Structures are given as C-alpha cells and as structure tokens.
C-alpha cells in the first residue's frame, strides 16, 4: 500500500508504517539538515526538498494515504504558543490543501498535546472543521506513546480520517500491557562518548554504537528548576528536539530539591550527570539500531530524533489502518 509523507523529518512515522505493510513512495522535507539522514535510510523513496508551500498537488503521486506531522513548535506548551498565528502553525492548511486535491483513502496527522490547550481551542476546531469539510470521517485522540511499547511518557494528538466510501471511523488500538522502561531500552548501551569541541560529532568510526555521543555544555536555570532524572525502572521523560533539554542518564540519582523551581545535582555525584546520547534517545524513540542519523553538530542529531514520531507508536497506529483498509478491499 503506497503512501505519501509530508513534513517527513527523520522518518519515524514512515518506519512505523513500513513495519505495518505500507510503503512511502514520495516524501517532502524542507530542512536541509535532515536530507542526508532520510535519503540514507529510505533510498527507494523520492524526497522533495521544497517548502510545502511550493509543492503543487500535481507534483504529488497518487497514493492510498497521506501521513505527516506539521511543525509543532507553534502549539507547544513550553513554547511561545502562537498556534495558528505562527507561519509554522498555518502549514496545517497546506497539508489540507494537498489532501483535498489528492483525496486518498486515509490520512494521519500528528501533533503535540499543546494543540488542545484552551488558547488554541478556536484554531484547532477550525483545523478539524477543514478536515471534516472534505470527504472524510475524522476522529482525533490524545494518546500516550508509552501505552504502545515506547519507553517514555509522550502524549500526542493523532488526527485520522477515513474516506467516507470506506464506511468506517478510525479507533485507536487498545493499550498494550507491556510498559517498557529505561532499563529495557538502554541498559545494554555502554561507553558513551562526549561530543567534540563546540558539540561537533566524533564520527561513528570511533563510537561504540551509531550516534552514541552526548552534548556537552552547562545546564540552564530552567533546566535545573525540575528533576530531569528518571530511574532505570521508569519510562523516560519525553524526548525533546533540543540536546540542551535531553534528560539525564538514569545512572545519576534524582536531582536534589532546594526550593521551588530550584534543584541541584547531588553533591559528590556530579560526574554521573550527563545527558542521554543521541543513540539512547533514538532507542527511547524505538528507532532500530541500524538507523543512522547523519549530522556534523549534535544539535541537529537531537533535533531529528526528538521531533520524530516513535516508531513503535506509529506501527501500532498503522496496523489498525492497514487492517481497516484490508477489510475494505476484501469487501
């Protein structure tokens, strides 16, 4: 089943859909720091490198479905939260434009939980009504990837539409009983290496595993305002798109509370506090170990991993869609 990927990023959503039986034949990604990574891991997929604003629907091949996560910074709880007033927030309408003109059997759009905040209520309802004005039965859900074999707490909004001729509405898969932890994800990784000066990569030839290196540098007062350590027997905090905000490795004890909005590293244990490596973050995002992230500066590596949809989460969603489409074709 051939699909198209918009705002493809590093391809987490695509790998998950591939695992469920789909094939990405065409993708669009505007960020040049991601191109090498996507092309290396998806050598058979055509990558359109233009801004989606410049992509005509006639440039997009016919497909059974369209997937993608329009940029989420506009809707983030931690960000400025400009939502639909931000040009990035408006890219949702480019997604809808292409969807309207291609009219595949299904679409899936993913975004941060912040899109449901009261200040974005009107804008989100506008987006939903635009989707519903097309020929689709549309549903949305707030789901936690940890319920779907992903070793982190990561809440995301999933919007799925089935073409009305399918005669179905998407329902998310049931929560899985397994709740993987940091120990399940990264216990076997050893010999992490700090980045070179100015956080340039060491190069994979000197690392014990692909991308197994971590960002150097101090920790901001905002970072130190909260505990950033989860234990081995817990799921990770959400993997974010910035290396500066990467969680601390579980080898360290939880940070010591001093007063409201102020914590410190436990005295005498400071050497244990390092950020998770890019590979550890990728494991937590359930990327396979052979998936190579290509970058010169570690900031780009963390960005690619953190912005991705966790692979196992995507696979579980995609499996439901695959089965529903299969039923439709069989009928």
C-alpha positions in Angstrom: 0.0 0.0 0.0 1.7 3.2 -1.2 1.7 6.3 0.9 3.0 9.9 0.8 4.8 11.5 3.7 4.5 15.3 4.4 6.8 17.0 6.9 8.7 13.7 6.9 11.5 14.7 9.2 13.9 11.8 10.0 11.2 9.3 9.1 9.9 7.8 12.4 6.3 7.8 11.2 7.4 6.2 7.9 9.3 3.4 9.5 6.3 2.5 11.7 4.0 2.5 8.6 6.6 0.4 6.7 6.6 -2.2 9.6 2.8 -2.4 9.2 2.9 -3.1 5.5 2.9 0.3 3.9 5.5 1.8 1.5 6.4 5.5 1.4 6.9 6.3 -2.3 7.3 10.1 -2.0 8.2 12.4 0.9 8.5 16.1 1.5 11.0 17.7 3.9 12.3 21.3 3.8 15.0 21.2 6.4 18.4 20.6 4.7 20.0 19.2 7.9 17.7 16.2 7.7 18.0 15.3 4.0 21.1 13.0 4.2 19.5 11.1 7.1 16.2 10.5 5.3 17.9 9.6 2.0 20.3 7.2 3.6 17.5 5.3 5.4 14.9 5.5 2.7 17.0 5.0 -0.5 13.9 4.0 -2.6 11.8 7.0 -1.6 11.8 10.2 -3.7 12.5 13.1 -1.4 11.1 16.5 -2.4 13.1 19.2 -0.7 11.0 22.3 -1.4 8.8 24.2 1.0 5.4 22.5 1.0 4.0 25.9 0.0 5.7 25.5 -3.4 4.5 21.9 -3.9 1.6 21.5 -6.3 -0.8 18.7 -5.8 0.1 17.5 -9.3 3.7 17.0 -8.1 2.5 14.5 -5.5 2.0 11.0 -6.8 -1.3 9.1 -6.4 -1.4 7.1 -3.1 -3.6 5.3 -0.8 -2.8 7.6 2.2 -1.1 10.7 3.3 0.8 10.9 6.7 2.7 13.6 8.4 3.1 15.9 11.4 3.0 19.6 10.6 5.6 21.6 12.6 4.5 21.5 16.3 6.5 24.4 17.8 3.6 26.7 17.4 1.4 24.6 19.6 3.9 23.5 22.2 3.1 24.0 25.9 6.7 25.1 26.5 7.0 27.4 23.6 5.5 30.8 22.7 2.3 29.1 21.8 1.4 31.4 18.9 -0.5 28.5 17.3 -2.3 29.4 14.1 -0.9 32.9 14.2 2.6 31.4 13.6 3.5 30.7 9.9 4.5 27.2 11.1 1.1 26.7 12.6 -0.5 27.7 9.3 1.3 24.8 7.5 -1.6 22.6 8.6 -3.6 24.2 5.8 -1.0 23.2 3.2 -1.5 19.6 4.4 -5.2 20.0 4.0 -4.8 21.6 0.5 -2.9 18.6 -0.8 -5.2 16.2 0.9 -8.2 17.8 -0.6 -6.8 17.6 -4.1 -5.3 14.1 -3.9 -8.2 12.5 -1.9 -6.5 9.3 -0.8 -8.4 6.6 1.2 -6.9 7.9 4.5 -4.8 10.5 6.2 -3.0 10.7 9.6 -1.7 13.9 11.1 0.3 14.0 14.4 0.9 17.0 16.7 1.8 17.9 20.3 -0.7 17.8 23.1 -0.5 21.6 23.4 -2.7 21.9 20.4 -5.6 21.1 22.8 -4.9 23.9 25.2 -7.8 26.4 25.7 -5.9 29.2 24.0 -5.8 27.1 20.8 -9.4 25.8 21.0 -10.8 28.0 18.2 -7.8 27.3 15.9 -7.9 23.6 16.5 -11.7 23.5 15.8 -11.0 25.4 12.6 -8.5 22.8 11.5 -10.8 19.9 12.4 -13.7 21.6 10.5 -11.5 21.9 7.5 -10.6 18.2 7.6 -14.3 17.4 8.1 -15.4 19.5 5.2 -13.6 17.1 2.9 -14.8 13.6 2.1 -13.6 12.0 5.3 -14.9 10.6 8.6 -12.5 12.4 11.0 -11.6 11.4 14.6 -8.9 12.6 16.9 -7.3 11.2 20.1 -4.8 12.3 22.8 -2.6 9.2 23.2 0.4 8.4 25.3 3.1 6.5 23.3 4.1 4.7 26.5 0.9 2.7 26.1 2.2 1.3 22.8 5.5 -0.2 23.6 7.5 3.0 23.8 9.7 3.5 26.9 8.8 7.2 27.5 5.9 9.3 28.5 4.9 11.1 25.3 1.4 12.4 24.8 0.5 13.3 21.3 -2.7 14.2 19.4 -3.5 11.9 16.4 -6.0 13.0 13.8 -7.1 10.3 11.4 -9.6 10.5 8.5 -11.0 7.6 6.5 -12.6 8.4 3.2 -16.4 8.1 3.5 -16.6 5.3 1.0 -14.7 3.1 3.5 -17.7 3.4 5.8 -15.6 3.4 9.0 -14.2 5.7 11.6 -10.6 5.2 13.0 -10.4 3.9 16.5 -7.0 3.7 18.2 -5.5 0.3 19.1 -6.1 -1.0 22.7 -3.4 -0.1 25.2 -0.7 -2.7 25.5 0.0 -4.4 28.8 3.8 -4.1 28.4 5.1 -0.8 29.7 8.8 -0.7 28.8 11.3 1.2 31.0 14.7 2.9 30.6 16.3 -0.4 31.6 14.5 -2.2 28.8 15.6 0.5 26.3 19.2 1.4 27.0 20.7 -0.8 29.7 23.0 -2.6 27.3 24.5 0.5 25.8 28.0 1.2 27.1 30.9 3.6 26.6 29.1 6.7 25.7 31.4 9.5 24.4 31.1 13.2 24.9 30.9 15.4 21.8 34.0 17.2 20.5 34.6 20.9 21.0 31.5 23.0 20.2 29.5 19.8 20.1 30.7 18.5 16.8 30.4 14.8 16.2 33.2 12.3 16.9 32.3 10.3 13.8 30.8 6.9 14.1 34.1 5.1 13.4 35.2 5.9 17.0 31.9 5.3 18.8 30.8 2.1 20.4 27.4 2.3 18.6 26.0 4.6 15.9 25.4 8.1 17.2 26.3 7.1 20.8 27.6 10.5 21.9 26.2 13.2 24.1 26.1 17.0 24.1 28.4 19.0 26.3 27.7 22.3 28.0 26.1 23.8 31.1 22.5 23.4 32.3 20.2 26.4 32.3 18.3 27.6 35.4 15.1 26.5 33.6 16.6 23.0 33.2 17.7 23.0 36.8 14.2 24.1 38.0 12.9 20.5 37.7 14.1 17.0 38.3 15.5 15.7 34.9 16.3 12.2 36.1 14.2 9.1 35.7 15.3 5.8 37.3 16.1 2.6 35.4 12.7 1.2 36.3 10.7 4.1 35.0 9.9 5.3 31.5 11.9 8.2 30.1 10.7 11.8 30.2 9.6 13.0 26.7 12.5 13.1 24.3 12.6 16.7 23.1 14.0 18.2 19.9 16.9 20.1 21.7 20.0 18.5 23.1 20.2 21.1 25.8 16.9 19.7 27.2 17.8 16.0 26.8 17.0 14.0 30.0 19.8 12.9 32.3 21.1 9.3 32.1 19.5 7.1 34.8 22.9 6.2 36.3 22.6 9.5 38.2 20.5 9.9 41.4 17.4 12.1 41.1 18.2 15.8 41.5 18.0 17.3 45.0 15.2 19.8 45.8 16.4 23.1 47.2 13.3 25.3 46.9 10.5 25.9 44.4 12.0 26.0 40.9 15.5 25.2 42.1 17.2 21.8 42.2 20.9 20.8 42.2 22.9 17.7 41.3 23.5 15.5 44.4 26.9 16.7 45.8 29.7 14.3 45.2 27.8 12.6 42.4 28.1 15.3 39.8 30.2 13.1 37.5 27.2 10.9 37.0 25.0 13.6 35.5 25.3 13.5 31.7 22.7 14.0 29.0 21.4 10.9 27.2 23.2 10.3 24.0 21.6 10.6 20.6 21.5 6.8 20.2 20.0 6.5 23.7 17.3 9.0 22.7 16.8 7.1 19.4 16.4 3.8 21.4 13.8 5.5 23.6 12.1 6.7 20.4 12.2 3.0 19.3 14.3 3.5 16.2 16.2 0.4 15.2 20.0 0.4 16.0 20.9 0.3 12.3 19.0 3.5 11.6 21.8 6.1 11.1 21.4 9.8 11.9 23.8 11.9 9.8 24.9 15.3 11.2 28.0 17.4 11.9 26.8 19.1 15.0 25.0 17.1 17.7 22.2 19.7 18.0 20.9 18.5 14.6 21.0 14.9 15.7 19.0 15.6 18.8 16.5 17.7 16.8 15.9 14.9 14.3 15.4 12.3 17.0 13.2 14.4 19.2 10.9 15.7 16.5 10.2 12.2 15.3 7.1 10.0 16.0 8.2 7.0 18.0 8.5 4.1 15.6 6.5 1.5 17.7 3.8 4.1 18.3 3.5 4.7 14.6 3.5 1.0 13.9 0.6 0.3 16.2 -1.5 3.1 14.7 -0.6 2.0 11.2 -1.6 -1.6 11.8 -5.1 -0.6 12.7 -5.3 1.5 9.4 -3.8 -1.4 7.4 -6.4 -3.9 8.8 -9.3 -1.5 8.2 -8.2 -0.9 4.5 -7.7 -4.6 4.0 -11.3 -5.2 5.2 -12.5 -2.5 2.8 -10.7 -4.1 -0.2 -11.9 -7.6 0.7 -15.5 -6.3 0.8 
